[in-house]
Each structure stands twice: as C-alpha cells, then as structure tokens.
Amino acid sequence: MTVPIELPHGPLMIDVAALELSDIDRERLIHPLVGGLILFARNYQSTAQLSKLTTDIHALRSPPLLIAIDHEGGRVQRCREGFTRLPPMRGLGELWERSTQQALAAAKSLGHVLATELRACGVDLSFTPVLDLDWGRSGVIGDRAFHGDPAVVAQLAGALIEGLGCAGMAACGKHFPGHGWAEADSHVAIPVDERTLAELAPDLVPYRLLKLDAIMPAHVIYTNIDAKPAGFSKYWHQYLRNNIMFDGVVFSDDLSMEGASIAGDIVSRVQAAWDAGCDMLLVCNAPDAVGDVLDRWHPEFDRVRSSRIARLMSNAAIPMVRDDPLYIAGVNTARLLCA
C-alpha cells in the first residue's frame, strides 16, 4: 500500500482530463503548490467510478487534497446519471412567493440531497450557493439566482447551507460582491458593473447575513470602486476581511476565463489573485497553463491561507442513507420543482 505524501494544502486548485488519473495527473497533484482539484462533467461516468477517482485522489497526500465541483442544480450540475436531478435555485424563489415555510424546508432538504450524494462519492465541496441577486439582467446568472430580494436570497441560501451542513459539507457563496447586474458572461468577456458602493448595498446583504465557509469573487470590474475585477482587487478583499469580517477561504474564479485576461498571462493572473488576497487559485481546462504555473510560479508558503483551506475538509465519512427523512424530502422536492 502506497503511503500518502505529507504536504500541507498549497494554493492551487487544478483539474484532470479524464475518468481516472494519469501519471502526469498524479505528478501534478503531489506538487507542493497544489492543494485541491475541481471536477467537471468529463470526470463523471457513474457513482462507482467517481468514488474510485476521489479515493485515488485523497490517497495521494496527507492531509488529503480538497476535491470540489460546481454542482448547484439546474444548468450547473456536473453529475447527472445516478444523482438526483436538482432544480435551478429560482424554483425555490418562486416557491417562496407561494409559501415561505415550504420554500425554506425545500431549500434545506435540497441542500442535504446535494451534499449527501456528493459526499457519499468522496467529493468534499460544491461551489454553492449562488448569492447573486436576480436583477433580470445577467443571462449567465439567470435562474441560478434564488430571487431578486436580498433578504429572501439570504434566507433561502441559509436554509440550503443548513442542509449542506447536515451532510458535513461547507458552503461557498458566489460571486462576491454580486454578478447579477453585469450583463456580460465572464467566461467569454470582461463584465463591467458601473454602480457605486451604495448602489451595490443590496447585493452585499447575503454576505453580511450568512455564515459562509468560503467565498468566490466575481470576474467583474466595479468601475466606480476599482479598476480591477473583484478577484484581483485588494479593495474588495480588504472589504471582505475588514468590513464584512469574513475569515474563511477566498477562492478565485477560474483564472483561465476571459474575465481574468485583464491581469495578463496565466502566471500573472495567479500572482495578481494571490497578491490581492485569494487563498486558493483555480486554473481549469488549461493543462498547458497548469504546467506553466507549476514551472514558473514560486510564492512563499502561507500557513494561514493553507490552514483556512484545511478547515473546509470534512473528516467524517458520510454514508448514503436513502431512507433518511430529510433526504427523501429533498428528492421529492427536486422532482416537484423539476417537473
């Protein structure tokens, strides 16, 4: 039996190409700069295959690498066959309009299903909930948003977070300070939000009200506040730490996206996000770029940032209990809202 290499969590989160690890994947995943891995739909075939993949990844290092995924529901659900089909979060907002208590119960049960099914396959974290307000402007956010009212978003997201916690999963709010107003898609463009800080106040409400373990800033430039996108902005990172008093992990959004191109080549982007205050830096869907960063980026180890990442790991094994009442309620809710 191979003994895992003892390495603290590094600041990079990278990806792999296939359903199982290649030799180069294993080599990169034990690099000291790496601390986590993000999964995509291409990495999923079945629950058995996913469990084998996550077991192999976790066995490489001690403490284990953080395994994350974008698994919100609706358009953004990487694992489909063998998993409960989750509705877009707008469905909870619509349910809220009919019955507040039903919506809160539904949100908690959906969070439980989401986390239970992922944790049962060895996935540590989903980048959820989306806290962006539905201003009716952003196509890339759209029905991923719970609601347009920040108080409603906070309550529904809080219930979903409670459900995540029942299955031992942390919560990552995104996209700080708010991507619901900017119309451009940061995957292919550089979105701009011209509002003042006072006008942004509603978008910040969920971040003030919720207990979050992690936050992901938006690849959006808030031109009245800073010339840099939020993920590269020392202003926004300091605002998080000193005004909102957030002490969890700050993830960059994917640094290979077009919205990050303003910072230069991939090494410049990684350095800019690190300098701004990000704890963990995502480089996805760009294997050559990952190799470039591992070869050319040489930051000093930061024990504080590494320890924040370690706090996201759940040490408890989560069995799949399909007769759990909260799980059953979540599955039934999902079916109703997806109908």
Order of alpha helices (4+ residues) and beta strands (2+ residues): beta-beta-alpha-beta-alpha-beta-beta-beta-beta-alpha-alpha-beta-alpha-beta-beta-alpha-beta-beta-alpha-beta-alpha-beta-alpha-alpha-alpha
